[in-house]
Amino acid sequence: MSLYGKTDSAANVTKAGRGIAASSQAKTVVFVDNTEAALAENKARGINAPGWWSYYTYTDTEGNVRHKAEMLVTIAGPDINANETQSDDAIAADFGITIGTQPAAASVAAGDAATFTVAATTRPAGGTLSFQWEEDQGGGAGFVALSAAGVYSDVDAATLAISDATGFDGYQYRCVISCTGAADVTSDAATLTVA
């Protein structure tokens, strides 16, 4: 057993976090197992191996969110992801989301129905996906989450249904896909053409 422990227990967080220098940044000590270390989402944050990490984010002078990760302790053979006890998923994701099919542009006649579909999976398999469709009507307002009302249904499903597309020419639709333990992923936008 390592001095710092192969699990993400509260006692091991305290041990691993000793010696972190004081800083103006709020640093978090997180445990990363083999599954989390293999995910591209974590590698993009600088977390690329199992063990204990010091992690924080900051915004640079141009408004970009940056990640700072420092390995504190390397752990060989860490406890498995299913045994997590700390809520570190905002930092070290358990799952990644891959969009396999992006929404496609649709052309319909005024008064006809329209649908948009997205297909996604989690890496590793087993995560439960949630969907939220958004609409951009143009004019600079940007994308707004849809609710199941009026002509819209299945706004929280993989396929969005619009029962009557009259007046929606040029509107764009995209889907935000979520999974507990994963960073949200947003699909490409698809345009609705109404003739």
C-alpha positions as CSV (number, residue, x, y, z in Angstrom):
1,M,0.0,0.0,0.0
2,S,1.4,3.4,-1.0
3,L,1.9,6.0,1.7
4,Y,-0.7,8.1,-0.1
5,G,-3.2,5.3,-0.7
6,K,-4.6,3.8,-3.9
7,T,-8.1,5.0,-3.2
8,D,-9.7,8.5,-3.2
9,S,-10.7,8.5,0.4
10,A,-10.8,11.8,2.4
11,A,-7.8,10.7,4.5
12,N,-5.7,10.1,1.3
13,V,-6.7,13.5,-0.1
14,T,-5.3,15.2,3.0
15,K,-2.1,13.2,2.8
16,A,-1.6,13.8,-0.9
17,G,-2.3,17.5,-0.5
18,R,0.3,18.2,2.2
19,G,3.0,20.4,0.9
20,I,1.1,22.3,-1.8
21,A,2.4,25.8,-1.7
22,A,0.0,28.7,-0.9
23,S,-1.3,30.4,-3.9
24,S,-4.0,32.9,-5.0
25,Q,-5.5,30.0,-7.0
26,A,-7.9,27.6,-5.4
27,K,-6.2,24.3,-5.9
28,T,-8.0,21.0,-5.6
29,V,-6.4,17.6,-4.8
30,V,-7.9,14.9,-7.0
31,F,-7.4,11.1,-7.4
32,V,-7.2,9.8,-11.0
33,D,-7.6,6.1,-11.7
34,N,-6.5,4.3,-14.9
35,T,-9.9,4.9,-16.6
36,E,-9.9,8.6,-16.0
37,A,-6.2,8.9,-17.0
38,A,-6.9,7.3,-20.4
39,L,-9.7,9.8,-21.4
40,A,-8.8,12.5,-23.9
41,E,-10.9,15.0,-21.9
42,N,-8.6,14.6,-18.9
43,K,-5.4,14.6,-21.0
44,A,-6.5,18.0,-22.5
45,R,-6.6,19.3,-18.9
46,G,-3.0,18.0,-18.3
47,I,-4.1,15.0,-16.3
48,N,-2.5,12.0,-18.0
49,A,-1.6,9.3,-15.5
50,P,-3.1,7.6,-12.5
51,G,-2.3,9.1,-9.1
52,W,-2.9,12.2,-7.0
53,W,-3.0,15.6,-8.7
54,S,-3.2,19.2,-7.8
55,Y,-5.5,21.0,-10.2
56,Y,-7.0,24.4,-10.8
57,T,-8.3,26.5,-13.7
58,Y,-7.8,30.2,-14.5
59,T,-8.8,32.7,-17.1
60,D,-6.0,34.2,-19.2
61,T,-5.9,37.9,-20.3
62,E,-7.8,37.0,-23.5
63,G,-10.6,35.3,-21.7
64,N,-9.6,31.7,-22.4
65,V,-10.0,29.2,-19.6
66,R,-6.7,27.4,-18.9
67,H,-5.9,24.3,-16.9
68,K,-3.0,23.8,-14.5
69,A,-2.4,20.2,-13.3
70,E,0.6,19.0,-11.2
71,M,1.1,15.4,-10.4
72,L,1.7,15.0,-6.6
73,V,2.0,11.2,-6.3
74,T,2.1,8.5,-9.0
75,I,0.0,5.5,-8.1
76,A,0.6,2.1,-9.8
77,G,-2.4,-0.1,-9.7
78,P,-4.9,2.4,-8.4
79,D,-8.3,1.5,-7.1
80,I,-11.0,1.2,-9.9
81,N,-13.3,4.0,-11.0
82,A,-16.4,2.2,-9.7
83,N,-15.1,2.6,-6.1
84,E,-14.8,6.4,-6.1
85,T,-15.8,8.2,-3.0
86,Q,-14.9,11.8,-3.7
87,S,-16.8,14.0,-6.1
88,D,-14.0,15.0,-8.5
89,D,-15.9,14.6,-11.8
90,A,-15.8,18.3,-12.5
91,I,-12.0,17.9,-12.7
92,A,-11.3,14.3,-13.6
93,A,-14.0,13.0,-15.9
94,D,-15.2,9.4,-15.6
95,F,-16.6,9.4,-19.1
96,G,-16.0,11.0,-22.4
97,I,-18.8,11.7,-24.9
98,T,-18.4,10.9,-28.6
99,I,-20.8,12.2,-31.2
100,G,-21.2,9.5,-33.9
101,T,-23.8,11.3,-36.0
102,Q,-24.2,15.1,-36.1
103,P,-27.6,16.7,-36.8
104,A,-28.2,17.1,-40.6
105,A,-29.7,20.1,-42.3
106,A,-33.4,19.7,-43.2
107,S,-35.6,21.1,-45.9
108,V,-39.4,21.0,-45.6
109,A,-42.5,22.8,-46.9
110,A,-44.3,25.3,-44.8
111,G,-46.7,23.5,-42.5
112,D,-44.7,20.2,-42.6
113,A,-43.0,18.6,-39.7
114,A,-39.2,18.5,-39.3
115,T,-36.8,16.4,-37.2
116,F,-33.2,16.6,-36.2
117,T,-31.2,13.7,-34.8
118,V,-27.9,13.2,-33.0
119,A,-26.3,10.0,-32.0
120,A,-23.7,9.7,-29.2
121,T,-21.9,7.2,-27.0
122,T,-19.8,7.3,-23.9
123,R,-16.2,6.2,-23.5
124,P,-16.0,3.8,-21.7
125,A,-19.4,2.4,-22.4
126,G,-22.0,2.5,-19.7
127,G,-22.7,6.2,-19.1
128,T,-26.2,7.5,-19.3
129,L,-26.6,10.3,-21.8
130,S,-29.0,13.3,-21.5
131,F,-29.9,15.6,-24.3
132,Q,-31.0,19.2,-24.5
133,W,-31.9,20.8,-27.9
134,E,-31.2,24.4,-28.6
135,E,-32.5,26.8,-31.2
136,D,-30.9,29.9,-32.8
137,Q,-33.5,32.1,-34.6
138,G,-30.7,34.4,-36.0
139,G,-30.5,38.1,-35.4
140,G,-27.6,37.7,-33.0
141,A,-29.6,36.3,-30.1
142,G,-27.6,33.1,-30.1
143,F,-28.7,29.6,-29.1
144,V,-31.5,29.2,-26.5
145,A,-32.6,25.9,-24.8
146,L,-35.9,24.6,-26.1
147,S,-38.8,23.5,-23.9
148,A,-41.5,20.9,-24.9
149,A,-44.2,23.4,-25.8
150,G,-46.1,24.5,-28.9
151,V,-44.6,22.9,-32.0
152,Y,-41.6,21.3,-30.1
153,S,-41.5,17.9,-28.6
154,D,-38.7,15.5,-27.6
155,V,-36.4,18.5,-26.7
156,D,-34.6,16.2,-24.2
157,A,-34.3,13.2,-26.6
158,A,-31.8,12.2,-29.3
159,T,-34.4,13.3,-32.0
160,L,-36.0,16.7,-31.8
161,A,-39.5,16.9,-33.4
162,I,-41.0,20.1,-34.8
163,S,-44.7,19.5,-35.7
164,D,-45.1,22.6,-38.0
165,A,-42.0,24.4,-39.4
166,T,-43.9,27.4,-40.7
167,G,-41.9,30.6,-40.2
168,F,-38.7,28.7,-39.1
169,D,-36.7,29.2,-42.3
170,G,-33.0,29.7,-41.5
171,Y,-33.4,28.6,-37.9
172,Q,-30.5,26.5,-36.6
173,Y,-30.7,23.6,-34.1
174,R,-28.0,21.9,-32.0
175,C,-27.9,19.5,-29.1
176,V,-26.0,19.7,-25.8
177,I,-25.2,16.1,-24.6
178,S,-24.5,15.4,-21.0
179,C,-23.5,12.5,-18.8
180,T,-22.8,12.4,-15.1
181,G,-19.0,12.3,-14.7
182,A,-18.4,13.8,-18.1
183,A,-17.9,17.2,-19.7
184,D,-20.9,18.4,-21.8
185,V,-20.5,18.1,-25.5
186,T,-22.3,20.3,-28.0
187,S,-23.2,19.0,-31.5
188,D,-22.8,20.9,-34.7
189,A,-25.6,23.2,-35.7
190,A,-28.0,22.1,-38.5
191,T,-30.1,24.6,-40.5
192,L,-33.8,24.2,-41.2
193,T,-34.9,25.4,-44.6
194,V,-38.6,26.1,-45.1
195,A,-39.8,26.6,-48.7
